[in-house]
C-alpha cells in the first residue's frame, strides 16, 4: 500500500546531531560493558596462601620431595605403631589410613626418582 503523503525530510541541526552522537556513544559503552560482564568476566584473583606456614619459594623441588617422603614415612610408622595398640574396626581403619600414606609415599618416591634419577 502506498502512502499518499510522504514522510517529511529529516532536518538535522548541529545540536540534534551532537545529541544523537552522544546517545550512540553512551549506547556503545553500555553495550560493551554488558558484553564484557557476561562474555569476558574479570579473572579471579589468584589464591593467596596463608602466610602462617609458608614454604620458602627458593627451595628446590628435590628437597621438597625428599622432605615429603620422610614425612610420609614417619606418618606411616606412627600409624602402624598406633594400629598395634588397637583391635577390631578401629585397627582396620588405622591400617587403611597407613596404606593411603604408604601409597602417597610411593608416589613421592617416584617423583623424586624422576627429578634426581639414581644410577
N, C-alpha and C positions, 0 to 999 in steps of 0.2 A: 504494500500500500504506500503510495507516495504522499508525502506531506505537501500540503498546499502552501504552507508558509515555511520558508527555510529558516534554520537557526541563524540568529544574528551572529556576525563575526565576533570572535573573542577579541575584545580590545584589552590590551595589556598596558599597564603603566609600569614605570620602573619600580614603584613601591610594591605593586602586586607581584612582579617578577621576583623581587627580593624576598618577599614573604613566602612565595612558593618555593624558592631555592632553599630558604631556611627550613621550611617544613620538610622538604625532601632530605636535607642533611640530617635533621633530627630523626626522621623515619629510618634512614640508613643506619644511623648509630644505634637506634633501638633494635633494629633487626639484627645487626652484628652482635650486640650484647646478648640477645636471646639465643642466637645460634651458637655463640661461644659458650654460653652457660650450659646448653644441652649437648652440644657436639664436642666441645673442647674443654672439659672440666679442668680446673686447676689441679696440677699434680699434688698428691698428698705430701705433706711434709714427711721427710724421712724419719723413721723411728729413732728416737734418741734413747740409747740405752741408759739404764740407771748408772750413775757415777759412784754409787756406794761400793760396788765391787766391779772394778774395771781392769781388764787385761791390758797390759801395755801393748799399744799397737805396733811397736817396733820389734816385738818378739817374733822370731821366725816360726814357720809352720812346723818344722821338725820338732822344735822344743815344745810347742803346744801339744802336738800329738803324743810325744813321749810322756808329758805330764798327764794327759788324759788317760793314757794307757796305764800308768802307775796308779792313778786314782781309781780306775775301774777295777784293777787287780785287787786293790785294798778293799773296795766295796764288796767284791766277790768273796774274799776271805772273811770279811766281817759277817756277811750273810750266811756263809757256810758255818761259821762258829756259832752264830745265833740259832741256826736251824738245828744244830746238835742239842740245844737246850730245850727244844720244843718237841711236841708229838702231835700226831693226827693231822687235822686240816691246817692248823697253823704252820706246822713244819712244811707241809706241801706248798703253802703259799710262799713262805720264805725261800724254799728251794726253787720255786718258779721265778721269783724275783732275782735270785742268784743266776739262774740260767739266762735271763734277759741281760743282766750285767755282763755275763761272760760273752754273749753274742755281740754286745756293743764293744767289748774289749777286742774281740776278733776283728771287727770292722775297723777299729782304730789301728790295730796292728797292721792290717792290710794297707791302710792309707799310709802308715809310717813306712812300710816297705816300698811303696811307690815313690815317696818323697826321697828316701835315702836307701836305695837297694843295697843290701849286704852281699858282697861277693864271696 
